[in-house]
Amino acid sequence: MDGVPEPHTGWTFLTNHARVLAAIADNHSARIRDIAAHCRLTERAVQKIIADLERDGYLSHTREGRTNTYEIDPGKVLRHPAEAGLTVASLMSLLVKDEAARVTTSATKGLPSAAT
């Protein structure tokens, strides 16, 4: 099927909700199609995740023409008791970096850059 990301098997460190939130933090006006491609999810899965995040107050959006602009509530506390007191801003500070920082960090640590 064209346009459907290949599935991932095995476990990962982040949930799809965290991936979608980080993608939105990188680009507040990203299209669902772009978020889905970035996170390797289907567009339908991203729509559901965005609805979950909005319903629970982590995310809101405003419509500007045909574009949605998302706003993340950085002070919202994460849901799991193990992360009690940890805010969305704290999580995003670990996950979201601008592209220049990714390339610089990768180069200094001898890791492949995000561009490769």
N, C-alpha and C positions, 0 to 999 in steps of 0.2 A: 504494500500500500504506500503510495506516495504521500509525503507530508506527515506520516506518523513516525515518531522517533522509535529507534530500535530499543526494545526493553532492556533494562538493566537487571542482572541477576546478582544475588548476594546482598549483603548488608551494606549500609552506608552510614556515615556519621551524621548527616543532616536529613531532616524530614523534607518532603516536597513543599510543605508550607514555608519552612525557613528559606528554601531555595527561591521560591516565588517572591517572598518578601525582600530578599536580598537583591533580586533582579529589579524589583520596583524601586528599591532604594538607590540603585545605580542609575535608573532612568525613570523618573516619575511620570513620564508620558509614554512609556513603552506600550506598544500594541500587544494584545494577548497573543497574537501569532508569534511575535518576537520573544516574549517571555517563555512561551512554550518551547520554542526552538532552543533558547538559551538553557532552559532547565531540563531539556529532553523529555518533555511531557506532551500530552495531547492538549489541544486548545480547550477541549471540554473539561479536562482535569484542572487546567489553570483557572477556568471560569468558576469551577466549584470551589477551588481553594480561595480565590478572591472573595467569593460570596461568604465563605467561612470566616475569613479575616475581617470582612466588613461587619458581619453579624456580631462578632465578638469585640468589635471596637478597636482592632489593631490597625485598620485601614479604612479610609473613606475616599470617595472620588467625586470629582466635578466633571461635568460634561462641557466641553468646549467645541462646538460644532460636531464633528464626527470623532473627536478625540477625547479620551478620558485622561484626566490628570489625577494621579493618586497622591494621597497624603497619608503618611504613616504617623501613628501616635507614638513618639519616641519614649514617652513616660510610662506606657502600658507595661505592666509586669507580666513576665512569661507565665504560662499556665501550669507547668508541672511543679509539684512541691519541691523537687530537688533543685529547682532554679528559683526558689523563693527569694524575692527582692531583686532579682536580675531583670533589668528593663530591656525593652526592644532596642533602645539606643545602644546598650552594652553589647548585645548580640550583633547588631549591625556593624558596630565599630570593628568587630573581629572578622566579619564576612565581607564587608564592602570596602573596596579600595578603588581609587581611580586607576585607569589603565597604566599611566606613567609609573605609579607606585608599584604595580604588579611587575612590570618589566624590570624596574630597578631592583626590587627585592629578589626577583628570580635570578637576575644576573649576579648579584652579590653572593647568593647562596649556591650558585652553580646549578640552579634548577632551570628546566626549559621555561621560556617566557610564555605568557598567555597568548602571545601572537603566533607561536609556533604550534 
